[in-house]
Amino acid sequence: MDNESKTPPRAQTSSQAPGNKKTKSKGVLPSPAKVDPGPGLSERSIFHEPWWLDAATEGAWRVAQVKHGNIVIGEMPYIVSKKALWQISTLPPLTRTLGPVIRPHQTSANDREWSQRLGIARDLIAQLPKCARFHQIMDPRVSEAEALAFRLEGFNVKVAFTLVVDGWTDEASAFAALKGTTRTAVRRAQECLTVRPIDSAKEFLDFYSANLEVRKLDNVYGAATMGRLLHEMMKREAGTLLGAFDPQGTLVAATALLWDTRSAYYFLSARRPGAHSGAVSLLLWSAMRTAGERGLSFDFDGVSTAGILKFLGGFGGRLVRRFEVERTMPVYAALRTTLHRARSITTLARPALMQGATDEPQRI
């Protein structure tokens, strides 16, 4: 790799082995000073936070770092796991995005911002382990420079999308910006449902699990992992759990909302069969309002199908791109293709992961 454009020296990677418990100091960096971040991801999202990664992986995560002197100016968390004989690295459970975090720092006047980010990102990539498959979805703030760095290092780089609502001014204006059918769904749900916080992670998880059981679905993330993350989120006040209750006080729908210093994220939702068809819409509107009141943008966390886009698009917002990077060994890629074809029949017979009424999918 050409190092002439790189200001920082190559950094040391965490020596933590996959599956081993990590000490509190590994992967933990001081919060950056408040400076103009410019383009790119310059501070951690909630999914980059060590406490989140600890809960999602039981401490089995690593971090590549780049330093300028004694100051960490770049970091990229990742996990390594075994699948049969293969070593792979994908996103941890329930971790929506990751990617490089590159801190602004003083450079020479003629050093372009994108060139600096490109060089730091290439140094981070050089520390990643050799895997049969490496795959991450990047935080939307990860810039084109970092995406190019992955491209130059032999990764396939694709573009995915999410919807983001920002620029909250007041509730009336935000409600007027909803699509007419979405406003109607919210209003009708408000006539028979009341939204209020759910007091505990256990109550939410019990409701979520019961919703899956009725639909004969498994919790693909693992109930224990989900419980740890929700418990830590509540303990650290890094989000909230909202429930929609009928006139008898019965919980009929629920959603989990996460946030960091910049954004709030639509994380999970579930709805009882037979509940009001606008229950999830009402919860999403309540989540948007909570984000707006906190001065945060609201990230709907991905658009994967036309049906989901139609539903979420009713809440307004703008399309934002998210880079997706992947590098797969040819032999492993061929094996995955064969297995996916073999599973296609059973996949067609299973409900979608985001399901419910056709006009109101759930995030499960």
N, C-alpha and C positions, 0 to 999 in steps of 0.2 A: 504494500500500500504506500502511495506517495505521501510522505509526511511533511513536505515542504510547506504546505498550507496550514499546518496544524500548529496552533500556539501552544496547547498544553502537552506535557509529556504523557506517555501511555501510563495508565493507572493500573493499580492492582485490583484483581477481582476478589470478591469474598471467597474465602476458603471453605465455606460451609458445604457439606456434602448433602445430596438429595435425601430427604427423609430425616436428617438429623435435626435436633432442636437447635435453634439459633439463639445466641446470647442477645441480650437487650441492645447491645451497642452495634451489632452487625446490621448494616443497611440503614442505620438511623443517622440522619443528617440534620444539622441545625436549620431552622427556617430561614429562607433567604430574606435579605433586606428588601424593603419596599422600594423598587426602582421601576422605571418604565420598561416593561418586559419586551416590547417590540413583538415581532412575529414569532410564532412557535410556542411550545409549552415550556414556561419558565418556572412554574411552581407545581407542586404535586396536586393531582386530582385526589379525590377520596380513595380511589382505587390504587394509587401509588403509596398511600400511607402505610408505614410499617405495621401499625396495629391491624389494619385491614388485611394485609398480606399474611400476618401471623394467624389471624382467625380463619382465613380462607384456606390456608395450607398447613395449619398446625406448626408453623415455624419453618416449613421446608421450602424456603425461597432464597434466591440469591440476588445480588445486585452488582452490575458492572458500574465502575466509577471512573471518571476522568478528573484529574486535579490540575489546577494552575497554582503552583507552589503548594501551600497547605490547604488551599480552598477547593472544595468540591464544586466543579462547574458543570458536571454532567453525570447523570445516573440513569440506569435502566434496569428495573427489576424484572426477574423472570423465574420460572420454575423448570425443573427437569424431572421427568418421571419415566418409568419403564412401562412399555407395552409389549408384553411377550419378550422377545429378544432385542427390541428396539428402544433406543433412548429418544424421547421426544420432548418438546417444549411448546406448550400452548398456554392460553390464558388460564389462571387459577379459577376454580369454581366461583360462579356468580360475580366474577370480576369482568366488567363490561369492556374496559379499554385499559391499555397501558402505553408503552412507547417511551422514547427518550425524554427526560426532563433536562433542559439545558439552561443554566442560569446566565443572565446577562453579566458581563464583567468587562472591565476597562481593557481596551486594546488600542493598537496604533490607529491613527486617523484614517489611514488608507486600507484598513482591514474591513472588508465588507461583512455585514451581518450574516448573510446567507453562507458566505464562505467559511466563516467561523463555525456556524452551526453544522455545516457539512463535515468539517474536519473533526469536530468533537463527536458527532454521530458515528463517523467511521471508526474512530478509536473505541467507542462503546461496542460497536458491532464486532470488532476484532476480538473482544473478550467473550463473546457468546460461545457456548459449547457447540461442538459438532454433533448434530442430531439427525436422526432419520427424517424428522419433520420439525420445523420451527414455524410457529404461526402466532401472530398477535394482531389484534385490531387496535389501532392507535387512537389516542385521545384526539378529538376534533381540532385541538389547538396545535398539534404537531404539524410543522410547516413542510413546504415542498422541499426544503433543503435536506431535512431528515429523510424524507421519502426517497429523494435522489441518492442519498448515501446508501440506503438499503438496495436500491437498484444497482448501483455501481458494485456492490459486494455480492451480486448474484442472486438476490431475492426477487421473486415476483411481487410487484406492487400493484394492488388494485384499489379502486375507489368505491367505498360504500357510503351510505347517507344516513343522517339522522335529521329530525326536526327539532328546532330550537325556537322557543318563544322568549323574546327579551324586550327591553324598552318599556317595561310596565310603568304606567302613569297612574291610573286609578281603576277601580273595579268596574265601573260603568263602561269605560272605554274598552277595557279588555273583554268584557262580556259582549259588547256590540261587535267586536272583531271576530267572534266565533261564527262559524257557518250557521245558517238558519236552522237546519235540522239538528245540529249539535245544541244550539240554544234551547230548542224545543225539548230535546231529551233531558237536558239539565233541569229545566223548569218543571217538567212533569215529575221527574224524580224528587225534586225538592218538595213537591206537594205531599209525598207520602214517606219520605225518608229524612232522617236527621244525620248529619255528619259530625262526628266528634272523635277525639283521639282514642286509640286503643292503648290501654295502660301498660301492657307487658308484651314482650316478644313471644312469650309462651302462648298467650291468648291468640295472637296473630298466627303463629305456627300451627296451633291446633286447628284453627279455622281453615288455614291453607291446606293442611294435610287431609282434613275431612273432605274438602272440595276435590282434591285429587282422587281420593278413594271412591267417591261417588262416580267419577268418570273413569275408574279403573286405570288410573295412571300412576306411575311411580314418580317419586321426587328424584329427578335425574341428578340434582346437585347434592343430595344427601340431607336428610333432616338435621343431622348433627351440625353440619357445616353451616346451613342456613340459620340454625338457632344461634350458633356462636357469633355470626356476623350481625344478626339482628340485636342480640344482647349487647355487643360492643357498640353498635350504632346508638342504641338507646342510652347506654351508660355515658357515652361521650357527647351526647346531644348532637350527633352528626346526621340527624334525620328525624322522621316521625312516622308513626303508624296511624292511619286514618281508617275509620270504619263507618259504614252506612248502616243505620239501625232503623227497623220498621217501628210503627206506633207501639208495638208491644215490647220494644226494647231489645229485639232479637237482631244480632249481627247478621246481615245478609250479603255484605260485600266489604272488601278491605283492600287497602293498597299500602305499600311501603314506599316512602320518599326519602332519598338520601340527599345530602348537600355537602359542599365544600365552600371555599371562599369565593368561588365564581359562579357555580351552577348548582341547581337542584336537579335530581335525576328520578325519572319514573322507573322504579326498580322492580316491584312485584305487584300483582293484583290477583284477586280471586272473588268469585261470586257464587252464591248458592243457586242451584237449579230452581227456577221458578221465581227468583228475585226480580224486582222491577228491571225492565230492559235498559233503563238509563242509569242504573246504579254505578257502573264503572265510569260513565261519562261525568256523573256528579262528583265522584271522587277525584277524577282527573282535574276538573274545574277547581275543586277545593285545593288540590295540590298546586296548581298554577297560581292560585291566589296566595297561598302560603309562600311560594317562591318569590312572587312579586313584592309582597310585603317585607320580605327579607332583603330586597334589592338584588336578587339572583335571577339569572336566566333559567329557563326551564327546558331541560333536555329530555325528549321523549325516548331517547336511548335506542335509536335504530329503526330503520324502515326496511323490512325484508320482503314484503309481498305487496301486491296491489291492494288487497283488502285492508291490510294494516295501514297503508298510506291513506286510503280513503277515509278510514275511521279517524286516525290521528290528525289528518289534514283538516278536519272539521274544527280543530282547536286553533287554527291559524299557524303562525310561526313561519320560519324560513328553512329551506333545505341547507344543510351544512355537510360538507364531505368529511369522511373519516378514511384515512389510509389503512389498508390491510396488507400486511407483509407475510410472505410465506416462502420457505425454501424446503423442498422435499427431495430426498434421494429417489432416483428413478425406480429402483426395485421396490421401495416402500410405497411409492405412488401407485405402482401397478397392483400391489397387494391391496391397497385401500380401495381402488376402483373395483376390483373383483368382489371384495366383501360388500361394498355398497350396492352393487348390482344384486347380490344374493339376498340382501335385506330389503330390497325395494318392495317386494310383495307385502311383507309384514308392515313396512312403513306406510304403505297406502291404506292399510286396514286400521291404523291408529289415528286418533284425533291429533290435530295440530297442537303445538306447544302453546300457542296463543289462541284460545278458543272461547266459545260461549255462543251467544246469539250472533248471527252473521253480521250485524251492524255494530257490535260492541265486543271485540275480542278481549280476552283477559291475558295478562302477562303471567303465565305460570311455567 
